[in-house]
Amino acid sequence: MDRTEFIIVTTLVLFVAFLVGWVASWLVHRLAQVTTENMDDLDHMAQALHEAEEGRDQAIAYLHQREAELTNRLSQSEAELRAAMDGLRDARAEAEELRAYVERMSAG
């Protein structure tokens, strides 16, 4: 193979490599290209995700509010129960005193 043939073969190999690279680049661009339809789908998904997050945040806020409300009602009920128990204790003590007084009077 003389010098001219070597240059021609090298030129053809480099040109084929260039064409293969260009076709591969074009193919990658073509396959990776985002269409308007894909962008619309992504926008809809982003909007749905945002709405779901807002709904979750509202539900969490409602649960915290409800929990505080129920805790308050429980505290009030416990306070009322303590007051009722104290009143009942006092009433039993008074009834016991009256019973003892009546027994003393009837025995005396």
N, CA, C and O of each residue as an XYZ file, in Angstrom:
432
protein
N       0.856     -1.149      0.000
C       0.000      0.000      0.000
C       0.914      1.226      0.000
O       1.756      1.409      0.879
N       0.713      2.039     -1.004
C       1.576      3.223     -1.076
C       0.930      4.379     -0.312
O      -0.143      4.245      0.276
N       1.602      5.484     -0.340
C       1.219      6.628      0.460
C      -0.141      7.175      0.065
O      -0.888      7.554      0.967
N      -0.512      7.247     -1.142
C      -1.778      7.799     -1.638
C      -2.939      6.914     -1.188
O      -3.964      7.416     -0.727
N      -2.780      5.608     -1.321
C      -3.834      4.690     -0.886
C      -4.046      4.794      0.625
O      -5.183      4.755      1.095
N      -2.971      4.923      1.376
C      -3.059      5.048      2.829
C      -3.833      6.312      3.224
O      -4.649      6.285      4.146
N      -3.575      7.400      2.528
C      -4.264      8.670      2.814
C      -5.746      8.540      2.478
O      -6.598      9.019      3.227
N      -6.055      7.899      1.359
C      -7.459      7.732      0.953
C      -8.203      6.837      1.955
O      -9.327      7.153      2.345
N      -7.592      5.740      2.369
C      -8.222      4.829      3.323
C      -8.416      5.531      4.665
O      -9.471      5.409      5.288
N      -7.401      6.261      5.105
C      -7.505      6.987      6.366
C      -8.606      8.034      6.283
O      -9.366      8.212      7.235
N      -8.698      8.724      5.158
C      -9.735      9.729      4.961
C     -11.115      9.096      5.002
O     -12.024      9.632      5.635
N     -11.281      7.967      4.335
C     -12.571      7.283      4.343
C     -12.937      6.790      5.753
O     -14.090      6.907      6.168
N     -11.974      6.247      6.478
C     -12.241      5.767      7.839
C     -12.652      6.933      8.733
O     -13.604      6.808      9.503
N     -11.957      8.059      8.646
C     -12.311      9.218      9.448
C     -13.685      9.774      9.060
O     -14.452     10.192      9.928
N     -14.000      9.781      7.748
C     -15.294     10.264      7.295
C     -16.416      9.354      7.792
O     -17.460      9.840      8.228
N     -16.209      8.039      7.730
C     -17.211      7.089      8.230
C     -17.380      7.268      9.743
O     -18.506      7.226     10.240
N     -16.293      7.465     10.476
C     -16.383      7.685     11.917
C     -17.157      8.971     12.195
O     -17.977      9.013     13.112
N     -16.905     10.012     11.417
C     -17.640     11.260     11.562
C     -19.128     11.035     11.315
O     -19.953     11.511     12.095
N     -19.493     10.318     10.247
C     -20.897     10.054      9.930
C     -21.573      9.229     11.025
O     -22.706      9.514     11.411
N     -20.877      8.210     11.521
C     -21.447      7.392     12.592
C     -21.672      8.255     13.841
O     -22.712      8.123     14.487
N     -20.743      9.118     14.190
C     -20.902     10.006     15.334
C     -22.049     10.977     15.145
O     -22.828     11.228     16.065
N     -22.143     11.523     13.933
C     -23.224     12.472     13.649
C     -24.577     11.784     13.727
O     -25.510     12.337     14.309
N     -24.708     10.595     13.157
C     -25.971      9.847     13.200
C     -26.316      9.497     14.659
O     -27.474      9.604     15.062
N     -25.321      9.082     15.442
C     -25.571      8.751     16.846
C     -26.026      9.991     17.609
O     -26.944      9.912     18.425
N     -25.402     11.117     17.356
C     -25.787     12.355     18.016
C     -27.212     12.749     17.637
O     -28.000     13.135     18.501
N     -27.538     12.656     16.379
C     -28.883     12.979     15.903
C     -29.909     12.048     16.544
O     -30.982     12.488     16.954
N     -29.576     10.762     16.627
C     -30.479      9.778     17.202
C     -30.713     10.051     18.695
O     -31.845      9.972     19.173
N     -29.659     10.365     19.412
C     -29.804     10.671     20.838
C     -30.649     11.917     21.023
O     -31.512     11.952     21.900
N     -30.419     12.937     20.217
C     -31.228     14.156     20.296
C     -32.682     13.854     19.993
O     -33.586     14.357     20.660
N     -32.893     13.047     19.003
C     -34.249     12.714     18.580
C     -34.995     11.928     19.662
O     -36.172     12.180     19.918
N     -34.311     10.984     20.289
C     -34.955     10.155     21.306
C     -35.139     10.901     22.628
O     -36.102     10.654     23.354
N     -34.230     11.799     22.935
C     -34.285     12.510     24.208
C     -35.106     13.786     24.128
O     -35.277     14.478     25.131
N     -35.607     14.098     22.963
C     -36.360     15.330     22.790
C     -37.678     15.252     23.570
O     -38.412     14.270     23.465
N     -37.968     16.297     24.351
C     -39.186     16.354     25.141
C     -40.262     17.010     24.300
O     -40.083     18.117     23.792
N     -41.380     16.318     24.159
C     -42.462     16.861     23.344
C     -43.369     17.735     24.209
O     -43.288     17.713     25.437
N     -44.210     18.487     23.561
C     -45.159     19.342     24.261
C     -46.123     18.485     25.074
O     -46.522     18.859     26.177
N     -46.492     17.338     24.520
C     -47.391     16.425     25.230
C     -46.756     15.931     26.530
O     -47.413     15.847     27.567
N     -45.470     15.607     26.451
C     -44.764     15.167     27.655
C     -44.706     16.293     28.687
O     -44.878     16.049     29.881
N     -44.468     17.507     28.239
C     -44.424     18.643     29.157
C     -45.786     18.879     29.796
O     -45.872     19.201     30.981
N     -46.859     18.716     29.006
C     -48.207     18.866     29.559
C     -48.463     17.805     30.626
O     -49.038     18.097     31.674
N     -48.035     16.577     30.353
C     -48.190     15.506     31.343
C     -47.410     15.834     32.613
O     -47.909     15.643     33.722
N     -46.191     16.327     32.447
C     -45.389     16.686     33.614
C     -46.034     17.831     34.390
O     -46.021     17.827     35.621
N     -46.592     18.802     33.689
C     -47.273     19.910     34.361
C     -48.484     19.419     35.142
O     -48.719     19.851     36.271
N     -49.261     18.505     34.534
C     -50.437     17.959     35.216
C     -50.019     17.161     36.451
O     -50.653     17.257     37.502
N     -48.963     16.383     36.320
C     -48.483     15.601     37.459
C     -47.977     16.517     38.570
O     -48.226     16.261     39.748
N     -47.271     17.580     38.202
C     -46.773     18.530     39.198
C     -47.939     19.222     39.905
O     -47.907     19.410     41.121
N     -48.959     19.596     39.149
C     -50.138     20.244     39.739
C     -50.857     19.280     40.681
O     -51.269     19.668     41.774
N     -51.008     18.022     40.256
C     -51.672     17.022     41.112
C     -50.869     16.786     42.387
O     -51.441     16.651     43.469
N     -49.557     16.737     42.262
C     -48.708     16.555     43.436
C     -48.845     17.741     44.388
O     -48.938     17.566     45.603
N     -48.857     18.939     43.829
C     -49.012     20.144     44.654
C     -50.351     20.122     45.395
O     -50.406     20.431     46.586
N     -51.426     19.759     44.698
C     -52.743     19.700     45.334
C     -52.778     18.624     46.414
O     -53.378     18.817     47.471
N     -52.134     17.494     46.147
C     -52.098     16.423     47.144
C     -51.330     16.869     48.387
O     -51.733     16.568     49.510
N     -50.230     17.584     48.187
C     -49.462     18.090     49.333
C     -50.273     19.097     50.129
O     -50.237     19.088     51.360
N     -51.006     19.968     49.441
C     -51.855     20.934     50.140
C     -52.939     20.212     50.931
O     -53.230     20.577     52.070
N     -53.531     19.194     50.329
C     -54.550     18.407     51.027
C     -53.979     17.722     52.254
O     -54.611     17.689     53.311
N     -52.770     17.171     52.107
C     -52.115     16.531     53.248
C     -51.860     17.547     54.358
O     -52.102     17.266     55.532
N     -51.375     18.722     53.985
C     -51.104     19.761     54.984
C     -52.390     20.197     55.690
O     -52.394     20.416     56.901
N     -53.470     20.320     54.935
C     -54.748     20.694     55.541
C     -55.240     19.598     56.486
O     -55.762     19.886     57.563
N     -55.070     18.342     56.074
C     -55.494     17.232     56.928
C     -54.676     17.195     58.214
O     -55.221     16.952     59.290
N     -53.390     17.433     58.109
C     -52.542     17.444     59.302
C     -52.944     18.587     60.223
O     -53.015     18.412     61.439
N     -53.208     19.755     59.649
C     -53.631     20.905     60.458
C     -54.967     20.608     61.144
O     -55.152     20.936     62.316
N     -55.895     19.987     60.413
C     -57.189     19.637     60.993
C     -57.011     18.634     62.129
O     -57.648     18.753     63.176
N     -56.138     17.642     61.918
C     -55.919     16.646     62.967
C     -55.305     17.265     64.214
O     -55.678     16.907     65.331
N     -54.370     18.188     64.035
C     -53.773     18.866     65.187
C     -54.825     19.699     65.928
O     -54.873     19.700     67.158
N     -55.656     20.396     65.175
C     -56.712     21.198     65.784
C     -57.689     20.302     66.540
O     -58.070     20.597     67.672
N     -58.083     19.217     65.907
C     -59.033     18.280     66.524
C     -58.430     17.641     67.775
O     -59.112     17.475     68.786
N     -57.155     17.288     67.699
C     -56.478     16.698     68.850
C     -56.439     17.683     70.025
O     -56.684     17.297     71.168
N     -56.133     18.943     69.744
C     -56.106     19.958     70.797
C     -57.500     20.140     71.396
O     -57.652     20.280     72.609
N     -58.502     20.137     70.538
C     -59.877     20.291     70.999
C     -60.287     19.116     71.898
O     -60.892     19.315     72.951
N     -59.958     17.908     71.477
C     -60.303     16.726     72.267
C     -59.517     16.669     73.574
O     -60.042     16.244     74.603
N     -58.267     17.094     73.528
C     -57.465     17.144     74.756
C     -58.072     18.132     75.741
O     -58.125     17.865     76.941
N     -58.524     19.258     75.241
C     -59.173     20.265     76.084
C     -60.458     19.702     76.698
O     -60.712     19.878     77.890
N     -61.262     19.026     75.878
C     -62.504     18.437     76.389
C     -62.213     17.361     77.420
O     -62.923     17.243     78.418
N     -61.174     16.578     77.182
C     -60.793     15.542     78.149
C     -60.368     16.170     79.466
O     -60.745     15.689     80.535
N     -59.587     17.237     79.399
C     -59.161     17.935     80.623
C     -60.363     18.478     81.371
O     -60.431     18.384     82.596
N     -61.313     19.046     80.640
C     -62.522     19.566     81.282
C     -63.323     18.437     81.925
O     -63.826     18.585     83.039
N     -63.439     17.322     81.232
C     -64.188     16.180     81.779
C     -63.507     15.633     83.022
O     -64.178     15.282     83.992
N     -62.183     15.556     83.003
C     -61.459     15.082     84.180
C     -61.644     16.033     85.360
O     -61.796     15.597     86.501
N     -61.628     17.346     85.074
C     -61.843     18.324     86.146
C     -63.254     18.179     86.714
O     -63.442     18.237     87.929
N     -64.246     17.990     85.838
C     -65.623     17.799     86.306
C     -65.740     16.516     87.115
O     -66.448     16.481     88.121
N     -65.053     15.459     86.685
C     -65.075     14.194     87.410
C     -64.462     14.353     88.805
O     -65.005     13.855     89.791
N     -63.319     15.056     88.876
C     -62.704     15.299     90.178
C     -63.646     16.087     91.093
O     -63.772     15.780     92.278
N     -64.302     17.100     90.533
C     -65.240     17.904     91.327
C     -66.407     17.038     91.797
O     -66.835     17.144     92.947
N     -66.921     16.186     90.918
C     -68.036     15.313     91.301
C     -67.602     14.317     92.365
O     -68.349     14.049     93.307
N     -66.397     13.766     92.222
C     -65.896     12.823     93.216
C     -65.698     13.509     94.570
O     -66.013     12.929     95.609
N     -65.182     14.728     94.564
C     -65.022     15.483     95.817
C     -66.380     15.746     96.456
O     -66.538     15.601     97.668
N     -67.363     16.135     95.640
C     -68.723     16.366     96.154
C     -69.315     15.093     96.727
O     -69.951     15.118     97.780
N     -69.107     13.967     96.031
C     -69.616     12.687     96.518
C     -68.941     12.297     97.828
O     -69.600     11.806     98.744
N     -67.639     12.512     97.921
C     -66.908     12.218     99.157
C     -67.450     13.063    100.309
O     -67.665     12.563    101.413
N     -67.666     14.342    100.035
C     -68.214     15.221    101.067
C     -69.620     14.783    101.469
O     -69.963     14.798    102.651
N     -70.439     14.390    100.478
C     -71.810     13.955    100.764
C     -71.798     12.674    101.589
O     -72.603     12.530    102.509
N     -70.902     11.744    101.279
C     -70.813     10.505    102.071
C     -70.376     10.804    103.506
O     -70.905     10.232    104.459
N     -69.411     11.701    103.644
C     -68.952     12.057    104.986
C     -70.087     12.701    105.777
O     -70.276     12.405    106.957
N     -70.837     13.578    105.122
C     -71.964     14.234    105.788
C     -73.041     13.221    106.144
O     -73.621     13.279    107.228
N     -73.310     12.283    105.223
C     -74.312     11.244    105.503
C     -73.856     10.374    106.671
O     -74.668      9.997    107.516
N     -72.578     10.055    106.726
C     -72.041      9.262    107.845
C     -72.169     10.021    109.162
O     -72.506      9.431    110.189
N     -71.904     11.311    109.138
C     -72.051     12.134    110.345
C     -73.500     12.165    110.797
O     -73.791     12.045    111.987
N     -74.422     12.330    109.828
C     -75.846     12.354    110.170
C     -76.296     11.009    110.724
O     -77.078     10.964    111.673
N     -75.814      9.916    110.146
C     -76.157      8.580    110.627
C     -75.670      8.403    112.079
O     -76.389      7.892    112.937
N     -74.451      8.836    112.313
C     -73.903      8.729    113.662
C     -74.703      9.593    114.633
O     -74.952      9.188    115.769
N     -75.102     10.778    114.189
C     -75.888     11.684    115.040
C     -77.243     11.055    115.354
O     -77.707     11.093    116.493
N     -77.879     10.469    114.318
C     -79.189      9.849    114.512
C     -79.062      8.663    115.457
O     -79.928      8.466    116.308
N     -78.020      7.881    115.330
C     -77.825      6.726    116.213
C     -77.602      7.187    117.654
O     -78.105      6.561    118.586
N     -76.860      8.264    117.841
C     -76.633      8.795    119.186
C     -77.928      9.293    119.800
O     -78.190      9.084    120.985
N     -78.728      9.948    118.987
C     -79.991     10.505    119.489
C     -80.976      9.386    119.818
O     -81.679      9.457    120.826
N     -81.030      8.364    118.982
C     -81.971      7.293    119.222
C     -81.514      6.409    120.378
O     -82.350      5.829    121.071
N     -80.223      6.297    120.596
C     -79.707      5.507    121.698
C     -79.765      6.299    122.997
O     -79.835      5.703    124.072
N     -79.739      7.572    122.926
C     -79.651      8.399    124.122
C     -80.951      8.825    124.629
O     -81.019      9.530    125.636
